[in-house]
Amino acid sequence: MIKKHLCFTLFCLLQFGLWAQPNFQYEKPPVFPACKTLAASQLQACFDSEVYKQVKQAFKVPEFLKANQFEGQVVILFEVTATGVFRVIYVDALYQELQDEVTRVFGQMDAIEPATYNGKPTFKQYALTLKIPFLEELEASGSAAEAHELSELEAAAKQEYAAVNRSLQPFSHKEYSSQLNVPFTHSYYARFGKQLNLVGTNSHTSSKPFTYNMVSGYYNFQAAQQALAKETTTYAGRKLWNERLARVEGKHYWFTVDPIFDLQLGKDTKADFNSTFNNTRGIGIQGGLGNNFNFYASVFESQGRFAQYYNHYAESIKAADEVAVIPGRGIAKRFKEDAYDYPVAEAYMSFTPISFVNLQFGHGKNFIGDGYRSLFTSDVASPNPFLKINTTFWKLKYTNTWMWLRDSRREVEDPDGAYLSKYMATHFLSWNATKRLNIGFFESVIWAKTANRGFDVNYLNPIIFYRAIEFETGQDSGNAVLGLSAKYKFNDNIHGYGQFILDEFSLADVKGGNKSWKNKYGYQLGVTYYQAFKIDNLMLQMEYNRVRPYTYSHNTVVLNYGHNNQSMAHLWGANFSELVLIGRYHYNRWFGNAKLVVGTRGLDFNTSANTFSYGGDIYRNYNDRPADTGILVGQGNKTTSLFANLQAGYLINPATNLKLFADVTFRNFNPEAVNETTMKSETLWFNLGIRTDLFNWYFDL
């Protein structure tokens, strides 16, 4: 039977943690007048007691509920604002009259001294559960026990839903210590790049995206967000400027729900259409169950028309029976007469069974490198299914990634009409050799699905040399590449980095000095300068990339180093040299970015008189080459390219990375010979938009 004696249960849960690790000397809870003389350690308990007392004294159970011997509870989420005012956020009650009574009671409570953080007023949120009837009412009626005859199991079952409500807690930003990925954008990662690259840190910065718990050891996400917080006392104001839209947290779970926007309107002054636009609407969900399991999912519905050069490129790499592939996003259908419809979904699960191993399975992108570009694995292609294992111990981080890719060209599609599937496996070992020097070893292999071969279990072994397997299974059964990377920290603000990729190498041909086509390799050299010229929050970056012809390609064309008709490494493919200059600056919520990319590329002529592959298009068979020796970077249809972009904007909400921005792009593309697929162009593109910045757009084609 239900016990006669019931009482209020005050359920004041975890406060908002303002640091990744607790640091209580900087926080103080709201203070009632009756609590002012108490020691700091007693203030929270006093606050709890005063709230309990005042609500109990003022709350009046509606008469019709008393008459019907109502039994239940009211769950209240409330806050004390930065001005000390009590405000009800949410009430879970069976009857509207109970909700109205809660609003009345809290509305008449006097303002008190607000909570403070580092001496500055801030808001705090709490939860309170009221059980009805109250203790004194039960004693007076004496009828609660006789009203219901329930077994213990039945009585417990009737309280399950209420127990879920009672478990709600104020949101404590658990994402910042979770195994979730920090959304990978170059501009966002620049904000904590200095902290990760201090001389003496044992961090590993090549394998991206980073997880929050990895970065939080060097950078305090919550403190950074709090420093940008706008003072606002309204619910709508907090959601717009400071918080996620929906946030729920219990003892063993939490999740958030947010809208996603990428709304842009622009003008390509050289285009034969009126305007450019992008209209992306989506939803993002993330959360955690327990301490070791996290999840993320986002769905984007998008329509867009971009600058003319970008539209032309998207259509040049189109999938079979479709109109385009939007670089970095996916296959597009026609929208109206000259625009594109390209839905995208990304999701993953992250699980950390033991402290030094993290497993992720999902649909998204991965990047290996310390630069703006990567010659190993980059995020320029469309999202793809993947399984990733990160193992971190001592001075080592070992990243194993298995990816499911596809070739969506008509000429290689499966007999049943489906896009051809292929697979990619990579190993990357990062070693902090000294407190300044990091060395990385990279290995990858791509193989295709055939009638006699699917996902090859030989490549599941996380500790093995892919070259050996390729040799055992046949040279044409896979395309393996090797790589070496390095990073050196000159001081806390400046570090240099580089990559070397080796697809095929003939020592005899190198010694012969004939510039053989077999010498398929590329390299990257770069330097990053944080706090440049002693200016806070200014980052400068310079990077040079050079890749010889035919690198990443194969005589079995489906074994190219690509996915969905895009490169899995540098977006230019091969046969190029490139210089990248980048500057990034932010002040409070304002930011500015500048980028200059100049390069030389060797493209194909693609005419009836010249059908040779000159090594830039990784989707072509390298046996179609015009010569075996004398192979130079930039050979073929030599093309110079210049891309310059200036962007400025305002960070609307640091919790979701929602930005208002304007930018201008100038691009000059100048091939020696013009054909149906390669045209001279000069672009001046103005753009204005509001965007949830979650991934990188690469318009510098």
N, C-alpha and C positions, 0 to 999 in steps of 0.2 A: 504494500500500500504506500501511497505517497505520504511522505512525512508531513506532520502538521506544521512544523516550524520552518518557515522559509524566510529568507532575508535578502536585502540588497546585496549584489555582488559588484563591486567596483572593479572595472577591468581596464585600468589605465596601462596601456601597452608601451612598447618601445617608442622612445622619442625619435624624432628625426636625427640620425647620426650625421654630424657635419664634417666628419673626417672619415677616411677609410679605416683608420683604427681609432678607438675611443680616446678622447683627450678632454676629460671632463672639466679641467680647470678653465676651459674657454667657454663653457656653456652654463646657463642658469635658467631654471624653469620659471614660468610665470609665478608671481608672488602676490598672495592676498595680503591685505593690511594686517591680518592677525598673525601672519607668518614672518613679518619683516625682521623681528628681533632674533630669529632662529639662525643657527649655523647653516652654512651652505649645504652641508650633507643632509640636513633635515628638511630642506625646502620642498623637495619633490613629494615626500610623504605628507607634508602639511598641505600642499596644494591638493593632493588626492583626497585628503580628509575634508577639506573645505568644500570641494565640489560635491562630494557625497552628501555632506550635511545640508548644503543649500538646496540641492535638487530634491532631497528627501522632504525637506520642510515645505517646499513650494509646490511640489507635484500633487495634483488632484486627479484621482482616478474618476473618470466619468461615471455618473450614477447608474446608467443603464448597464454598465459592465459589472458594477457591484451587485446590482439586482440579479444578474444572470450568473453570478459567482464565476466570473471570468478568471481563467488562469493562463498566463502567458508571460511574455517578456517584450521589452522594447530595447533595441540596440541603437545606440546613438554614437555617431562619429561627429566630433566637434573640434573646433580649434579656438585658440586664443590668438588674436591677430597681433600684428606688430604694434598696434596702438592699445593693446590690452582688452579689446572687446571680445566677448564670447560670441561665436557664430556657429550655428548648426550646419554641418555639411551634408549629413545623410541620416535618415531615421528609418529603421526597419521595424514596422509595427503592423499588426493585423488590421487595425481600424484607423481611419483618418483622424478621429477624435484624439487618439493617443499621439499621433504625429503633431497635431495642432497644439496639444498640451506641452509637448516637448519644446516646440517653438516659442510658446508663451513663457515657459519657465526660463529658458536661456536668454530670451529677449529682455527679461527684467533684471538679469544679473548685472551688477555694477561692473564697470571696467576696472581692471586691476593693472598692476605693473607687469608689462609684457616680458616674455622670455628674452634673453640676450645671448648673442654669440659674438665673442671678442668685444664685448661692451656695446655692441650695436643691437637695437631692438630687432626681433625676428618673430615669426609665427611658430606655433607648436600645435600639433594635432594629437588628439587622444580619442579613446573609445570608452564608452560607458554602457553597461548592461543593467537594466532595471527589471526585476522579476515582480510580477503582479499576480495575486494580491500581496500587499505589503504585510509585514510580520504582525503589526497590531490589528490589521483588519482580519487576518486569519484567526487570531485569538478571540476576537469579538464574535465572529460568526460561528466558529467551532464546527463548520460544516464541510470544510474542504476534504477531510478524510472520508466522510460518508458519501460525498458526491460521486466518487469513482472507485470502483473496485478493479484494480489493475495488478497484474503480476509484476515482478521486478523487471523482467525482460521487456514487457510492454511499456512500462513506465520509462525505462531507459530509451526504448526505441522512439517514443514520442518526443524525446529531447534531442535527437540527433540533428535535426535541422537547426534548432536553436543553438546547439553546440558549435555548428559551423559559423554562425553569425558571431558567437562569442569569441571565436578564434581570430577574428579580424584584428589587424594591428595597423597603427599608422605606418605609412610607407617609409622605409628606411634606406632606399636606394641600394638594394642588394646587388643590382646589376653591376655596380662598380667594383665588386669583389668576386664576380661570378666568372664562369668559364665561357661566357658569351664573347663573340668577336666584337672588337671595336670597329665600327663601320669604316672600311678602308677608303679614305680619300686622302690624296697627297696633302691638301691644305690642312686637314684636321690633324694628321699625323705630325705635321711640322710643329704643332703647338707643344708637343711633349718630346720632340726629337732630341733636344738638348739634354734633357734629364736622362734619357735612355743611353746617351752616348758620352756621359761624363767619364773622364779617365778613372779607371779603377772599378767601374761597374762590371758585373758579370752577366750583363744582358745579351740577348741574341736578337738582332734587329732585322735579319734578312727574311725570315719566314713570316709572311703576312697572309691574312690579317692577324694582328695581335689579339690576345684575349685580355679582358679587363683585369683579371687577377695577376697577369704578367706585368702589365703596365702600372698597376696601382702600387707596386713596390717602389716606384720611382716618381710617380706623378699623382697628385691627389685630385681626382676627377670632381669629387663632391665639393671640395674647397674652391676649386676653379669655378664651378657652377654657382656656388654661393656668392662668390665675389662679383659675378655678373648679374645677380638677382636684382630685379626691379621691385621697389616697394609698392605693393598694391594690396588693398584690403578686400577686393572683390574676387569672387570665384572665377568669373570670366577672365579677369585680368591675370590671375595666377596661371590659368591654363594657357593663355596666349603668350605670356612673357617668360614664364619660369618652369612650368611643369608639363608632364605628359597628360594626355587627355583623360585616360582612365587608368587608375592604379589600385591594385588589390594586393594585400599581403596578409598572410596568416603565419602561424608558427613554422610550418614546414613547406610553404609555397608562396610564390608571388608571381604576378604577371602584369604587363602593361599593354594597352591598346592605343594606337595612335593613327590618325590619318596621315597619308603621304601625298605630297603635292610636288609637281614639277610643271609649273605653268609659265610659259615663256612666249613672248611676242617680239618679233624682230623684223629687220629689213636687210636683205641682201641687195645692195644698190646695183649690182651687175646682173641680177637674175631677171628672167622673163616672166616672173610672177610677182604678185603684189607684196606679199609678206611671208615671213617664216613664223612658225609657231610650234609649240609643244604643249600637249594637254595630257598630263599624267595625273591620274587619281588612283590612290591605292590605300591599303591598310597594312599596318605592321603590328605584329604580336610577338612578344618575347616574355620569357619567364623562367622560373626555376622550380624544381621539385626536390626538396631536401637540399643538402649542401653540395652535391656532386653532379646533378643533372640539370641542364638548361636547354632551352629550345628557342627557336626564332623562326618566324615565317612572315613573308611579305608578298603581296599580290599587287601587280601594277596593271592598269588598263590605260593604254596610251595611244594617242594619235599625234602625228607631227609632220611638218614639212620644214626642212632645214635649208641651209645655204645650198646653192646650186651644185657646188663641187661635192658636197657631202651626199646629196641626193644621187648624183651621178655615180659616186663610188658605191653607195649602198645597193644600187641596181646592178652594178657591174659584178657584184659577188652574190647575186640573188640565188636563192634555192630553186630547185626544180619546181616548176608550176606556180611559183610565187613571184612577187614583183621586186622584192628586195630583202636584204639582210641588214638591219640597222646595226652598225658596228658596236660591239659590246653589249647589245641588248638581245637581238634575236630576229627570227624570221618575221617578215612584215607582209600583210595583205594590203591591197589598195583601199585607200580611204578617200572618198569623193573622186575627183579627177586626177589630182597630182600630189596627194599626200599618202601617208602610210598609217596603218593600224598594226601595232606591235605589242601584244600582251606579254608580260614577263612574270614569272613567279620564282622566288628564291626562298629556301628554307634549309634548316639544318638542326641536328641534335648534337649536343656537346656533353660528354660524360667523362668524368675524371675518377676512375676506380681507385687509384692511388695517387699520392701527391705529385709524382713526377711523370705521370702519363695522362695525356688527354686524347680522347677519341672523338672525332667529329664525322658525321655522316649526313650528307645533304645535297643540295643543288645550289651551286654558287660559283665563286671564283677564288683563285689562289694566286699568290705573287711571291716570287723569291728574288730578293735583291735589296740593296740599300739605295738604289737610284730611282730616278723618275721613270726610266725604262728598265726592263729586265730582258736579258738574253737567255735566261733559263726558262722561267714560267711567269707569264704576266697576266694581267686582267683585261687585256684589250679585246678578247673574244667573248662570245656569249656565255652565260652561266651554263654549267654542266654538272651532272651528278659526280660526287666524289666521296671517297673515304680517306680520312687523314688521321695519322697518329703522330703526335708530338711527344717525344720523350726527352726530358730535361734533367740532367744530373751533373754534378761536378762542374767542369768547364765546358760541357757539351750540350748541344741540342740536336736531336736527330729527328728529321721530319720525313715521314713516308706518306706519299699520296698516290692513290689510285683513282683514275678518272675515266669516265665513260664519255667518249666523244662521238661525233658523227661527221660525215662528209655528205653535204646535201646537194651536190651537183647531180644533174640528170645523168651524166655519162657514167657515173659509178654507183647508181642506186641499185638496191637489191632487186632480184627478179620479181618479187611480189610488190614492188613499187615503193617500199619503205626506204628511208635514208640509210645509207651504209653506216654501220656501227664500227667503231674502232676504240681501242683502249690505250691508256697511257699510264705508266707507273714511273714514279720519281723517288729518288733518295736525295736528301740533302743533309749533310753533317756539318754543323757549325761548331767551331772550336775556338775558344778564347785562349790563344797561345800565350799571351801576356796581358797585362792590364790595359795595353794600348792596341794590340794586334789581334784581329779575328781572321781566321782562315776558314773557308768553306769548301766542301767537296760535293759536287753535284753529278747525278747520273740519272738518265731517263731513257725510256724505250716506248715506242709506239708500235702497235700491231693491229691488224684489221680482223674483223669477224669474217670468216669464210664458211663454206659448207662443211669443212672438216675441222674448223678451229673457232672456238669462242674465246671466253675469258681464260687465258692460259694460267693455270695454277702455279706454273714455274715462277711467275712474277709476283706471287703472293708473299714469298719469303722476304721479310723486310731487311735482311742482312745478307746481301748477295750482290755479285757483279753482273749487271745486265749484259755486258759484252760477252761474257762467257755463255749465257743462255742463248743469246743471239747466234753465237757460233755453233752451239749444239743443235739448235732447231733449224738452222739454215739462214744464210745472210739475208735472203729476201723475205724472211718471215717477220722481221721487225726492223725498226730504225732507231738505233741507240745513239745517244750523244753523251759527252762528258763535259764537265765544267769545273772551273776553279774560281773562287771568289776571295777577296781580301778587303779588309777595312782597317785603317790605321788612324788612331786618335792623336792628332798633333798636340791638342790641348782640349780643355773642356768645351770649346766653342767650334773648333775646326777638326773635321775628319775627312780623310780621303777614302775612296772606295773603288773597286773595280771588279770586273768579271771577265773570264775567258771561256769561250764555248768552243768545243772541238767536235765536229760532226764526222769528219774524215781527215786523215793526215798521212801523207807519204813522205817519210824522211828523205828518201832518195830523190824525190822530185823537188823538195825544198833545197837540198844541196845542189841539185842540178841548175837551180836558178832560172827555170823556164816558166815559172808562175803557172804550175799545173792546176787544172780544174779540181784535182783531188784534194788540194789543200783548202778544205772547207772549214773555216773557223771565223770567229769574230771576237771582238773585245770591247770593253767599256772602261772608261776612266772618268772619275768624277770627284768633286770636292764640295762639301757643304759647310757653310759658315753661319753659325747661330750667333745671335746678339751682334750682328755685323756692325763693325765700326762703333761698338759699345752702345748701339741703339737697341733698347729693349724690344723684344718681339719681332725683330727684323731677321729674316733668314734669306741667305743668298745661296744659289746652287749653280754649279757649272758641270756639264757632263758631255763627254764625247763618246759616240758609239760608231763602230765600224764592223761590218760583216761582209765577208767575201761572197762572191757569187756561188750559187748552188747549195749554200749552207741551208739546212733544215729540209731540203727536198730529197727525193728518192726516185729510183728508176721504177719502182712500183708506186704509182702516183697517190694511192690511197694512204701510203705510209708517210706522207708529208707531216710536218710538225704543225698541224692546224686543226681547227675545229669549226664546223659550221661556216666554212669558206673564209675563215679569218686565221691569222697567225696566232699560235699559242705563246709566242715570244714577242719580238718587236713587231709593231703593227706595219712596218714597211717591208717585212719579209726578209730579204737578203739583198746583197749587191748594193750597198749604200754606205755613206759616211754622213754623220750628223753631229751638230753641235747644239746643245740645249742650254739656255740661260734662263734662270727662274729667280724671281724675288717674291717673297711673301711677308706681309706685315699686318699686324692687328693691334688695335688699341681699344680696350674695353670691348664693346660689341661691334665696332667698325673694323673692316678688313679691306685689304687691297692685294691683288696679285698681278704680277707681270710675267710674261713668258715670251721668249724668242727662240725659234727653232729654225736653223738654216742647215741645208743638207744637199747632197748630190746623190742621185739614184740612177741605176741603170735599168731601164725598162725594156720590154720587147717592142719590136716594130709592128708585129702582127699584120703584115701585109702579104699579099700573094707572092711577092718576090722575096720576102724575108720572113720565114716562119720559125726561125730559130728561137730557142730559149736562151736568154742571156744571163739567167741566174737570179733574177729578182723575184719572180713569181714562184713561190714554194710549191704551188699546186701543179707545176709542170714537170714532166719527166726530164731529169738532167741529162739523159742520153740524146736529147734534141739540141745539144749545144753546138755552136759553130766551130769550135776548135778544142783541142785538149790542152794546149799551152798558150801562154800569153794572156792568161785570164786576169783581168784587172777589175778593181772595184770601180763601178760606174760605167762599165762597158755596155754596149748596146745603145739604146735610145737615151742618151745622157740627158738627165733632167735636173735642173736646179730648183730648189724649193725654199721658200721663205714663209714662215708663219709667225705672226706677232699678235699677242692678245693682252689687253688691259682689262682688268675687272675690279670693281669696287662694290661694296655692299654693306649690309647691316645684318647682324645675327639677331633674328627676332626671338628665337627660343633656343637657348643653349642645351636644354634637355633633349630636344629632338633634332637639333642642328638645322632648324628652319631658317632660311636666309632670304633676304631681299637683295637683288643684285642687278647691276647693269654692266655690260661689257661691250667692247668693240674688238673686232678681229680683222686683221689684214692678212691676206694670203696671196702669194704670187707663185704660180706653178708654170715652169717654162721648159718644155721638152724640146729637143733638137728637131724631132720629126713629129708631125701630128697625124693621128689616125683615128679610127672609129672609137677606140677605147682610151686614147691618150690625147688630151687637148690642152692647149694653152689656156690659162685662166688667171684672172685677177679678181680677187674678192674683197669687198669691204662690207662687213656684216655687223650691224648694230643689234643688240639684244637686251631685253629687260625681262626680269622674271622673279618668281618666288619659288623656292625649291627646298625640299627636305633633302639635304646633302648626304646621301648614303653610299654613293659609288662614284667612280671617276668617269667623266666623259672625255674621250680623246678626239678632238676635232682637228688635231694637227697631223692630218693624213699626208 
